[in-house]
Amino acid sequence: MRAVAAAALGGAILLFAGCGGHATSHPAATRSADALHGLVPQPLPRRPHFVLTDTAGRPFRFAAATKGKLTFLYFGYTHCPDACPTTMSDLGAALRAQSPRIRSRVDVVFVTVDPRRDTPRVLRAWLNHFSRSFVGLTGSEHQIMAAERAAGVPLAPAEKVKGKNYSVAHSSLVLPYSPDGLAHVVYSQGFRTRDYVHDIPLLLEYSG
């Protein structure tokens, strides 16, 4: 599986991998200086505005629906063999390690980049393996690309789709928007449950 090309995120250049690849970071994205485990982009990305459809068929206005919460945003797909299930599993485990009070202040939003196969039913069933609280979003290819642009994540080159068994290159970037609306750190492949467990309470302290 080939990696997605480097792309700009709020001025910091990061390299992201598709499924089966490895992610590295450009020096412009540095380790946090204030005890957070994630990488610090400059300037800090702001919570994006986009509208997609949730697994119940309702419009989901991302900025409004997640306002005031710590929100982890990820773009992926359910047939991904490694990066997507690993990331969702790590986030699910990290949330279970938190107190109920903290969990109630955190959202995880997964946007499919494969709307052809990821129907709302398929997406909901897949996310339930990790947490029933996770939000799944879909839409047209145009709408999903608009959401990726709004979030500043790399856009994958178009795939040649043949049959039902195909791979989709995508960003492995995890964006955690704090209650103040900013992503004070970002995560790429290589970060694990312990990193999210450590950072979640600290990211909630950025309340604006």
N, C-alpha and C positions, 0 to 999 in steps of 0.2 A: 504494500500500500504506500503510495507516494505521499510526501508531506506537502502541506499547503505552503505556498510561498510566503515570505516575510511581508508584513503589512504594518502600517502605522496605527497606533492606538494612542490618541491624545498626545502625539508628539514623541512617544517612546516606541522604539522599534523592537518588536518581539518576534521570535520565530516560533511558529506553531506547527504541530504535526497533525496529520489525519490519523485515522485508525491504523495501528501497526507501526507508527513512526515514533520519533523521539523529539521532544521539545527542548529548545535552549533559549537563553535570553541574551539580548543585546546589552552591552554595558549601560545603555540609557535607562534600563529598568534595573534598579538596584534592590538589594535586600533592605527591609525596613530598618530604620534607625531607632524606632520606638517600641521594640520588642515583638512586633508582629512578624510572623514567619513568611508572609507573602512578599512578592516583588512590588516595588513602588514605581508606578509610572508617573511621568511628568509631562504636562499637567495632569491632575487627577481626573479621570473620566467622570462625567455626570450621568445620573440616572436618565436613560433615554426615554423618549416618547414614541411609542408605536402601539398599534392595535392589531391583535391577532385573535384567534378563536380558541377557546379552551375545549377540553374534552367533553364537556356537556353541551357544546354548541353555542356558547354565549360569547359575546365580544369581551375581550380582556384588554383593557387599557392599562398597559404596563405601569406607567409612571403613577397614575392615580390609584391603581389597585394595590400597589406595593408601597405607597407613600408612608413614611414614618417607620418602616421596618428594615431590618437587615435582609437584603434579597440577593441570593446567589443566582446569577443568570448564566445559562450554558446552552450552546447550540450543538446539536448532535442528532443521532438517529438510532432507532431501536435495533437495527441489524448490525450495528457496529460491534466488532468482535472483541474490542479491548478498552479503548479510551473512555467511551461513554458509560458502559456498565461499571467500570472501575471508579470513575468519578462520582457517579450517582451512589454507588455503594459506600464510598468514603464519606460523602456528605450525609447520607442516611445514618451511618454509624456515628458520625460526629454530633448530629442532632440528638440521637438517643443518649449520648453521654452528657448532655446538658440537662439542667433542671427544667421542669415543666414551664416555669416562668420565662426562662430564656427561650425555650422552643417556641413559645407562643408569639415571640417577637421576630421570628426568622421565617422567611419564605425561600423555597427553592423552585425556580422556574426553568423548565426544560423546553426549548424550542426545537422542533424537528426541522432538519434540513432535507428530509426525504418524505414530503407529503404524499407522494404516490403510494408508498407502502404503509406509512404511519398514519392510518386512519385514526380518528379519535378513540375508537374502541381498542385498537392495537396499542396506541400510545398510553392509554389509561392502564391497561392490563400490565404493560411493561413497567411503568413507573411504580405501580403498586408493589412490585417485588422489592423496591427499595424503601418507599414510604407512601402511604395513602395521602399524605399531606402535600406531596410534590405536585406542582401545577404543570400540566402539559399543554403546549400551545402549537397550533398549526395554522395553515393559511395557504394561499396561492404561492407559487414560487416567487412571484413579484413581491408579495407582501412580506415573505420571509427574508428576501434579500434586502428589502427596505429596513426591516428590523435589524439585520446584521449591520447595515450601514449606520443606522442610528446609534448602535452600541459601539461602533468602531472596530468590530472584529474583522479578520481577513475573510474575504469572499472567495470561496473555492471555485476553481475552474469548472465549467460545465462537464458533467460526466456523460459518457456514451452508455446509454441504458439499453441493455439487451436482456430480455426475459425478466425474471424476478430476482435472480441472484446477482447482485452487483454491489460495489462499494461506493461510498460517497466520501470524498475528501472534505474535511471540515476543520474549523478551528478547535483546538483543545483548551482554549482560554476559559477560565472561570472568573466572572466578574462579580464581586460582592459589594453591592451598594449599601452603605451604612444609612441609618436613619436621617443623616444630614444630606443625603442624595448624592454622595460622592463615593467612588471606589478608591479607598485609601491604599489598597494593595490589589494585585491580581495574582492568579495562580495558573500555572501551566502544568503539563504532565511532569510527574516526579514528586508533586506534593501529595500527601497522604492524609489519612484520618487524623493523625496526631496534630498535623499542622492546622487543620480546620478546628479541631477541639480547642487548641490553644488560642486561636485568633477570634473565634466567635464572640466571646464576652468582651474582648477589647474593641472589636469593630462596632459593637452595640453602644459603646461609650461616645461615639461620634454622633451626637444627637442634634447638632446644628444650633 
